[in-house]
Amino acid sequence: MLLFGLDERQGFQVVGVYDLQDLQKKVTEQCGQMEPPVRAVFTIAEADGLPVCAAEIPAVDLSERPIQRADLSTLHQDALQRYLLDRRVERPGFGRLDEAQQMEMLNITRDGVPTLAAVLNFGVYPQGYLPQLGITAVVVPGREIGETAQGDDARFLDNKRIEGTIAEMVEEALAFCKRNMKTRTIIDPQTGRRTDQTEYPVSALREAILNALIHRDYSIYTEGTPVQLDFFTDRLEIHSPGSLYGRTTVEQLGHSRPDLRNPALAVMAEILTDAENRYSGIPTIRREMAAYGLPAPVFENRRGEFVVILFNGTGQTETPPPADIPAADGGLLAFCATPRTRQEIADFLGIKTVSYAIRHYVAPLIEAGSLKMTLPDRPGSPRQKYYSA
């Protein structure tokens, strides 16, 4: 990320950019001279009344990243041949190329070596090369990690590691969800017909899981982090490694065309899984949750991860506390002069839902450096406490 409009000689004071259009032109020219050429993603903003600019240089696309230990024999040959045949039928001229050329053009191989996109979509066992590129799924007997059921020391009611291709992981993750979701029977007052309704709409879960796998960060910085699926008594959280990519903001999700982090992988996965394309996945999640009469999904762009939160309507969407709660006047910081637990903080603020209190009041203070954790290396620890900096 290159930032323009700050002067490091003046303590990084905002001084503005001389000419935004000329700056973007010159940066683009420099990017075009690199090998391979790169494409900068520009974001224009205003700070202290002055124009500033950020130029984000995306990582090399997955189609350019071969997995050196893999070869074509480690891919599902039947699935690969069906995929190639469908592309030949769709594009008659494409069939004139030999198979090796076709696989290069479809980003299945790079210089004859399978790409990460191909391994994750066609691999016999993708996690044999990258062990953590899977899903960890847990069911917690409470509203926070670490809580246990009354009279039972079990931290998880169900716990599964999900592996395979993207399509296989989606289906296994959905099976895990169906196994752990409650189901209620609804009777139509007009016809008397009985229908079963799951705790969360399956189509919304499918899109959320697909998005987490397709649009996660696959760089070397997150290769050791799996997608995480957490069932709580009041909600389901889906954690995808890597923050929102490019210029997209949470407010723009589902309303504008986003920058794609993994275009080659996304194209393959959309075809192989019948995923909602044309950027309709987020609207589908919102629409299905509304059709079930459930609260709107919550999307959070946290440091190093993107989180989708689906509530099941059991009271977790309480009205935000009034503005004059103790946190507004610094009372929370004074309260935390002595290290406090999550529950103690929620009780102090008068908020029933611990996760709501942490997310909306504690997390911003941690980001600002006003609060610190007693166990900073284990932020999710049940023994975690928070104290004033």
N, C-alpha and C positions, 0 to 999 in steps of 0.2 A: 504494500500500500504506500503510494507516494503522495505526500501532502504538499500542496502549494499554497502560499499565502501566509506562511509563518516565517519568522526570522529567528533562527537559533542563536544568533549573536545578541539578540535582545531578550533572551530567556523564552524563546518561542512565542514572542508576542505576535498577535494577528496584525499583519501589515497589508493584506489584500493581494490580489493578482492583477498584474498590469493590463492584461488583455486575455480574457477567458478563451475566446475563439482562437487566437494565435497560439496560446499555450497548448490547447488540445491538438491543434494541427501539428505542432512541433513534436509533441510526445508521440503522436500517431506515426509520424515519419520515422522517429527513432525506433519504434517498435517494429516497423516494417523492415528495418535493416538487420534485425536479429535473425538468428538461425536456430530453430525454426522461427518464423515471424510470430509475434504475440499480439493479442488484441487487448488494449487497455479499456477498462470499464470506468467511465467518468461519472463522478457525482459532484454537482455544483451546490454550494450552500452559502449562507451569509452568516458571518460571525462579527459581532461588534460593529454591524453596519458595513462591513467590508466583504467583498467576494473572495471565497476560498474554493479550492478544488482538490478532490481526491481522485487519484488514478489507481485503480486496483488492477494488478496484473494477475490474471487467473492462472491456476496451476495447469500443467499440460493435461489435456483431455485424456480420459481413460483409453480412448482409441489409439493414443500415441504411447501407451504404457504397456509394453509386453511383459508377460510373466515368464521369465527366462526358464524356470524349471518345468513349465508346462509344454506339452506338445499336442498335436491334433488328436493323438490316440487317447488322451485323457478327457475328451469331450464326448457327450452323448451323440453318437454318429447318426442315429435315426432322427433325433430332434434337429440336428444340424442340417441334415439333408432335406427334411421337410421345410425348414426355414429358407434354405437356398432355392428350393423348387417354387415356393410361394413367391419369392422375389422375382424369379424368372418369368412366372406367369403374369405378374403385375407389370413388368417392364420387359417387353419382348426383345428390345435391343440389348438388354443386359445379358441375355443368354448367349450372345455371341462371344463373350469373354470366356476364357478358361476358368476352371473352378478356383485356382489359386488367385487369379485376378479378382474374381467375384468376392472372395473372402477378404481381400485387402480393401476393396471399395466399401464393403459392408462393415468394416472395422472389426471383423472377427479375428483377423491376424494383422500383425505389423512385422514386415520382413519375414513372414512365414511363421512367426511365433504367436500363439494365442494371446489376445489382449485380456486385461482384467475383466472388461465387459463381457467377453466371450466366456471366460471361465465361470463368472457368476451366473450366466444365463444358460450355459450348455455343459458345464463341468460335471463329471461323474462325482467328484467330491471336492468342491471349491475350497473348503476349510483345510484340506490337506496342504495347501500352499499358504493360506492366510487364516490361521486358526480362529481369530477373533471376529472375522466378518460373518457373524451369525446373529442370533437373537437370544437374549436371556429373558425368560418370562417367569414371573413370580406372582403369587397370590398372598397378600398380607392380611392378617386377621385384625385389621384396625385401619386407622387413617394415616399412619406414618410408618415408615420403615423402622423396624425394631420393636414395634408393639406386638404383644402376644395375646392369644385368646385367654379368657378368664379360666384359671385352673389348668392351663396348658402352657408349656415353655416353648412350643413350636413357633419359630419366627415366620415360617412360611407354610401355608396350607397346601400349596402346590409350587413346584419349582422345576423348570425344564430348560434345557439348552436346545435350541432349534438350529439345525444346520441344513445344508443342501443348496440348490440353486435358488434364485430369487423366487421363482414360481413355487418351488417346493416349500420354501420357508414361509411364504404367504399362506399356503394351505394348511401347514402344520400349526402356524400361529393362530389361524382362525379356529382350528379344531381345539386348541388350548383354550381360546376365549369361550367357545361354545360349551366346553366342559365345565368351565368355572362361572359362567353367567347364570343368574337366576332367570326363570321363565314364568311368566304369568299368563293366565287364560283370560281372554277378553271375549265377552258375549255381545254380539250386535243386537241392540234393543229392537231393531226393526225385524230382523230375520231370525234371531235367536241362534245364529251360527256362532260356533266357538272357534276362536283362533288363538294360537300361542304367540306371545310376543316376548322376545329375549330382552334382557336387561339393557343392552345397547343394540342399535341397528347393525346387523352384520355387514351391510353394504358400506356403512360409515367406517367400521373397523377395517374392512378390506382396503379402502382408499387410504386410511391413515397409516396402515402398516406398509402398503406399497410405497407411499410417499417417503416414509422413513428409510426404506431400503434403497429406493432409486435415487433420492436426492441427498443422501447423507454425504459427508466428506470422506472420501476414500484415500486421502493423502497419507503420507508416512506418519503424520502427526496424530492420526486417529485410527491407524490400523489395529491398534491394540484394544479398541473400544467397540463392543458390540452394540447393536440396537437393543434398547431395553423396554420391556413391556411389564408394567407394574399395575396389578389389580389391587385396589383398596376397597374398603367397605362403601365408600361414597363416590369413587371415581376410578377411572382408568387413565393411566399416563403412558404415553409412547415417547420415548427419548431417542432422538436421532443425533449421532455425533456430527458436530459442525453447526455453526450458526447459519442464519439465512444467507444465501449467496448473493453477491452482486449488490445491486441498488434496491432490491425489493425490501419493503418494510412489512411489519406484521399487519398494519392497517391496509396495505395494498393487496394482501393475499386474497386470491379469488376474484379480484376486481381489475387487475392489470396483468399484462404479459410479463412473467418473471424471467430473470436471467437463469439459464440452466447450467448447473455445475457439471453434470454428467450427461451430455447430449447423446453420445453413442450408446451408453448403457440404457438411457431412458427410451430411446427408439426401440431397441431390442426388447426390453421388458414390457413396453406397452403392447407390442405385437404378441409376445408369448404369454402374457397374463390377461389380455383384454382389459388393461388398465384404462381408467378414464383419462383420455388425452385431451389435447386442446386446453390444458390448464383448468379442467373442470373438477378435479379431485376435491379441492377445498370447498367449492359450492355444494358438491354432493354430500360432503360430511355435514355441512350446515343444514342442508335441506332435509336429510334423513333424521338428524337429531330433532329438528322442529316437528317433523311428521310423527315422531314418537312422543311428542309432548315433553321432551327433555330440554334442559338448559342449553344455550348455545355453546358450542365448543370454544375452548380457550386455547389460543396459540401464544406461546412464550418463546422469545428469542433470547435465550440465556447465554452466558459466557461459555462458549465451546460446545453448545448443544441447542437443538431446537426441540421443543416439547409440545405435544398435542395433549390436551386434557379434556376428557369426556366425563361429565357428571351424570350420575344415575338418578338425580332428583330426590335424594334422601336428606335434604336440608342443608347441603353444603353451599348453596348459592345464597347465603344470607345477605341481607342488605348491608352495604358497607357501613361501618360505624360512623357516628357523627364526627365532624371535623374537629370537635373540641376534646377528643380523647387524649389521654396523657401524651401520646407520641407527638402530637402537634406542637406542644410547647417545650419539648425537650425532656418531658417527664420520663419517657422510656429510657433515655440515656442515663438519667439519674438513678432510675430503678436498677439498671444493669451495672451500676458501680460495683455491685457484687455479682459474679457470674450467675446467670439465670438459665433454666431449662426452657425448652419450647413451650411446655405447658404453663410454666410460671409466667411467661411473657403473655401468652394468650389470656390467661386469667386476669393479669394486670390490665390489659387493654379492654377486657370485657367482651372478648370475641370467642365464640364457641368452637370455631373450626381452627385448629392449630395451624394447619397448612396455609389457611388464608392469612393468618396473622404473620407468619414467617414470610410469605411471598410478598405481601403488600406493605409491611412495615419494617421487618428486620432486614430483608434482602437489600432494599435501597440504602439502608444505613451501612450495611457491610460494603456495598459498592462505593459509597462515599468515604469509607475509611473511618466512620464514626463508631462502628461496632466491630468487634473481632470475635473469632471463635476460639474456644479453648483447645479444640482438636481440628486445626485448619487442614490437615492432611486427610481427615475423615469427616467431610461435611455432613454425611448422612448418618453418622453414628448416633445411636439412641442415647449415648452419654454426652452428646454435644451440649455445650453451654455457650452463652454469649455475654460479652462484657464490654463496657464502654472503653473506647480507645483513649 
